[in-house]
């Protein structure tokens, strides 16, 4: 069976995701679609709207055949490590190709860009570090440096100021660096701008836009046009049992407690906390009662909002620089759910897998990366501050991969 | 002006405390009554019912002239260190005497007991450690060892199985060990048994008993007979602003979060966590949704309930063995409140004080012990999980000593 991989967060699953899924299947002519999906914390350094099980259900109901958890250490990492973890897993799962959504839409442009930056690596990196010394953020420095090295190039290149293009670039880089045979493909996103919080069309809105509508209106019917019925049903079911959606606004009282238990010195040991941000974070926590003012207080032109949120995620989960530095590649394949086709595929490749297949976490509970996933899941549930959240602690040990 | 010191928690202030206060003043013929009072966490390893400012108001309204905070590191310590911190402060405050309530009531018995145990220190300690190796708790071992060394003694001795007698013993020991001139006095408690949770009389109940009534009935009118009106008023005011009373039941979801952020190894670095208790605590937190079952799961005949609660307090406040071992004696005098007489007294001794007087914490914010007090206060307020609690974070910097 021919399988294609996609890298997803599905926070929540919407019509744009459905389009990507269906087009990926067509474009690659694949029987099996495998999604590597983040757990309860996401790459933007945020708790997910709903837990990984609910998002797995959304994925399966929409036609994904097999959902594999991207371990916490990669799911919450900067783009290059996020991509490395995801592509490594898709390759380990014997996918023939992976297909990512991008603002660009043409693979050629990505390959040209990868070639250009590899050839000019030294001057590109020098430009980045020079620019960062002026106090601008990493993504801005990347962008400026990219303009410099690409200014006289005639072949089509990717606009690396677009978030999905950046991720796509890193997928291609990861596939190269890991010496995989997996074939990259790309599909143009139907929502042009990830940050777009307006309704792009009658039926398509970005996940960010959907979450904004949901939190602003506090009404699931407002997001109904933008997602399959099965996704909406899953959100409805979550709301009725879990009592609250995951967000930093919701988690903030706990994050605040955690920050104020730290000294500034010990805060600086949390992964990604750097350049005196421990002071800004600690000071803001002493005075700010809600999340938005807290973020306004600590934001800095040196760091993107996303990067700061990743610091907060690692503070919240007690994930340290030391742990971050020890991480190399995923060390297991953990299915969160599958349909019959996904199950048959997994059966067919089982004997050739180079990584252990973790269906019951109890059997692999000494695996350090897996312990992080379990811990992050537990802390996510406690962050919900609801009776359901309290009950879901330890659920990784109780919930078997979902089968539909 | 002649001053006498008392060591209090006032959790909450009740008629038995009033009796002790008035009798202490009479017995010592003192003009000024100074209370060294715990902050927001108590010696039994619990969050206080109401914060230190509310308890200070109760004390002042009942006739205490000056309230001084016993720093967190001593307020939540085992009896000998608790006593050492308190007596050191009363001595530093130039008190001529201190007067403690005890089940015993006769100072002579305390002095005899102190003499006996000092003379037989080696055999007493040997007996304790031998008994503890059999797996019984420290207080039980003390008690058994005490029976051994006192069995042929004819002078009156103190029954060291009673909690206030134990504390009293440690006050006397501290006064001796610190080479103070401060005179000990004792008054028999009108509630015979600290652990008594029934109503001992129409107007007297222990603080433990009062808290039990309060939490069981959830009705302040039920405890009205047992306390001065001003105390009840203060509790009423607290309830209407703070929304909840401090208790482990209330704090448990946050404690659980904190425990599950730890590894078992790092839990063992929290003060007082010893002998594999980190495993018991971590495992119980993964499964227990409320505090009582959690405690039932980790209780052990090696440790008293109180000792386990102290472990939890230190886990909650991130207070480590390393910090505990570095602590020697209080390093400042922090008034929480005073009446005019207390203020005049403080004025009169001010120039002779050996310790800095901290009226504004901002000026002493680098003091490590004071940082612990501020942190413990903040975490207490966050533990309340109410809007008031969120607002009270940092209040140590904003609230001046109360004056009435």
Interface residues (C-beta under 8 A of the other chain):
Chain A: X253 X254 X256 X257 X258 X260 X261 X262 X286 X287 X289 X316 X317 X318 X375 X378 X379 X382 X383 X385 X387 X390 X391 X393 X394
Chain B: X253 X254 X256 X257 X258 X260 X261 X262 X286 X287 X289 X316 X317 X318 X375 X378 X379 X382 X383 X385 X387 X390 X391 X393 X394
